[in-house]
Amino acid sequence: MDQLPPQEWRRLKALRQEQRDIVNKLNILENDLTETKLVAEALDKVDPDRKCYRSQGDILMEQKVRDVIPALKKSREQLEAMIESAKKDITEKGKAIQAFMAEKNITVRK
């Protein structure tokens, strides 16, 4: 079997790293979604006129619960959309890796 040229080896490693990066991003998004759901559930149980604090960037803002709940729902929807997009990106990157490996006749030894 011929050795894979260095530039093709680097390309394969880069594709795999890109896929790992997307997986890491997905994990972060899923954790953020879990936290957002927990906060929303907790706030659903309190008085809508109660004060709460919400972090926006580096700023901590005092708001009423009734003002925060819609923002949390919007944030949850955005996170869910980003998670779906990341899952599609992972699948597409996997297909690109498989296509590259097939094109270059690369097999994985076990």
C-alpha positions, 0 to 999 in steps of 0.5 A: 500500500502506498503512503498517503502524501503529507498534504492529503494526510493533513487534509484528513486530519483537518477534516476530523478536527473540524468535526471534533470542533463541531461536536464540542460546540454541540456539547456546549449548546446542549449544556446551555439549553439544559441550563435555560430550561432549568431556569425557565422551569424555576421562574414559572413557579414564582410570582411574575412581579418578582425581581430577578437578575439576568446576565446579558454579556458582562452586565447583570440586569435587574428585571421582573420575572414576566419580562425574563420568561419570554426572553428565555423562551426565545433563547431556548428556541434559538439554542434548539435551532443551533443544535439541529444545525450543529447535528447536520454539520456533524453529519455533513462533515462525516460524509465529507471525511468518508468521501475523502477517504474513499477518493484517496482509497484510505482504510482504517486499520483496527 
